[in-house]
Amino acid sequence: MKQIAYIGPTIRGLVKKNQIFTYEPKAIMEKAGRLSMYTGYLFVRMDDIVSKRKELREQGTLLNISYKIVQKEAGNV
């Protein structure tokens, strides 16, 4: 079973921060991608969750920057 976690900010009515899916949420990823092209980076495999969370906390990394952009574009600032 492939599990996917969304580690980005909550996008109201679509996906919550730290939400875990037991399937590949293609429809949700598509809708989130319309909001911001950076959301795709924030859907990660559970196998990689520890390293991805660490990367998310490090200033200037792709995940860190993506999180901040999506947060701003989703109106969560």
Backbone hydrogen bonds, N-H to C=O, Kabsch-Sander energy under -0.5 kcal/mol:
donor,donor_aa,acceptor,acceptor_aa,energy
3,Q,1,M,-0.6
4,I,21,F,-2.1
5,A,44,V,-3.3
6,Y,19,Q,-2.8
7,I,5,A,-0.7
7,I,42,L,-3.0
11,I,15,V,-3.0
12,R,10,T,-0.7
14,L,11,I,-2.5
15,V,11,I,-1.8
18,N,6,Y,-1.6
19,Q,6,Y,-0.6
19,Q,16,K,-1.9
21,F,4,I,-3.7
26,K,24,E,-2.2
29,M,25,P,-2.8
30,E,26,K,-2.4
31,K,27,A,-2.3
32,A,28,I,-2.7
33,G,29,M,-2.0
34,R,30,E,-1.2
35,L,31,K,-0.9
35,L,32,A,-0.5
36,S,32,A,-2.1
39,T,36,S,-1.4
40,G,37,M,-0.5
41,Y,38,Y,-1.0
42,L,39,T,-1.5
43,F,40,G,-0.9
44,V,5,A,-3.0
44,V,42,L,-0.7
46,M,3,Q,-2.3
48,D,45,R,-1.5
49,I,46,M,-1.1
52,K,48,D,-2.4
53,R,49,I,-2.5
54,K,50,V,-1.8
55,E,51,S,-2.3
56,L,52,K,-2.3
57,R,53,R,-1.4
58,E,54,K,-0.9
58,E,55,E,-0.6
59,Q,57,R,-0.5
61,T,58,E,-1.5
65,I,61,T,-2.7
66,S,62,L,-2.6
67,Y,63,L,-2.5
68,K,64,N,-1.9
69,I,65,I,-2.3
70,V,66,S,-2.8
71,Q,67,Y,-2.6
72,K,68,K,-1.9
73,E,69,I,-2.8
74,A,70,V,-2.5
75,G,72,K,-0.9
76,N,71,Q,-2.6
